[in-house]
Amino acid sequence: MVKEKMGPVQPWWRIRMLWLVFGGPAVAVVASFALLFVAVRGGDTPLPQASAGADSQSPATQARNHAATPRP
């Protein structure tokens, strides 16, 4: 059996493919924690309800009824 000559063994941080293999998921984990921090810390406050009653829904109701009417 013929042994092939192999080059010198490089440390893992010198191999570029390993940066993609380990770096991609690591960046995703860090980004998910950042997103979690933003979601927990900076949540939006709810808007007050409009007290206009049924009048506030009239444009949406008209559009829905217009879209539901059959064409002649």
N, C-alpha and C positions, 0 to 999 in steps of 0.2 A: 504494500500500500504506500502510495507516495503522499508525503505530507506537504501541504501547500504552505508557503511562507505567508504568515499574517503580519500585518503592520503592527506597530506598537499599540497597546491597549490604551484608549483614551479614557479620561474620567467622564462620568455621565454628563456633567455640565458642559462638556465640549461637543456633545453630539446634538446637532440641531433638531433632529426629529423628536428627541425626548422633550425638548422645550415645548413643542406642539402637543405632545401626548399628555404631559403633566400641566403645562401652562394653560391650555384651553379650559379644561374643567376647573382649574384653580381660579381663573378669572371669572368664570360663571358663578362659582360659590361666593366670591367676594362681592360680585355685583348683586347677587340675591340678598346678601346681608345688608348691602347699602339700600336696596329697594325696600327691604323690611324695615329698616331704620326710618326711611322717609315716610313709609305708610303708617307706622305707629306714632311717630313723633309729629308729623306735619299733616294730620288729617284735615280735610275741609270741614268747615262748619255748615250745618244744614241751613238752607234758606227759609225764611218765614213763609208760611202759607199765605197765598193771596186770598183775601176775604171777598172776592168779587162774586163768588157763587157760581152759578151755571154760566154766567156771562163770560167768564174767563176761558171756558172751553168751546165757545161758539165758533171760532175760526177752525178748530180741529174738527168739530162736528160737521161743519159745512163742507170741508174738504173731503171727509169720509163719505158723506152722503153723495157728493158730486161724483166721487170715484166709483161708487156702487151703482149709480144709475145706468141702465143699459143705453146703448146708443140707438138712435132711431133707424 
